[in-house]
Amino acid sequence: MAFSLQNANGDVLSEINTTPLIDVMLVLLTLLIITLPMQTHAVKLALPNGSPQPPMPVVMLEVDFDNSIVWNGWRIDRATLDRKLAIAAAQNPQPEIHMMAHRLARYENVVQVLSDVQRLGLTKVGLIDTQKY
């Protein structure tokens, strides 16, 4: 296959082969059509208005290795625990009770503290695992 760079009159042809240019433009147009909807996609968020909510009060309740009860770092007896739990149940909003039990604490004592929490009407109770992995 030989190409002729001259016409029948002997003049030199000065035309550019536009087929590769058109192919490239069609590929770019196709990519633009495909990616344009992804760029204009919006995520609608409902953000809260006004001032931020105050943090939820938290009580750290522990049953230690010697089966003593610790309320926010202070050792207390059962009567004091009942009194503090009744006060916490009367608060609005009720504080979250984060319950921790030492691995050497007796199961019966941990269950007794949890039943006291439930009996006095506290509903936001969570168990925290203190074991290191």
Secondary structure by P-SEA (a helix, b strand, c coil): cccccccccccccccccaaaaaaaaaaaaaaaaaacccccbbbbbbccccccccccbbbbbbbccccccccccccccaaaaaaaaaaaaacccbbbbbccccccccaaaaaaaaaaaaaacccbbbbbbcccc
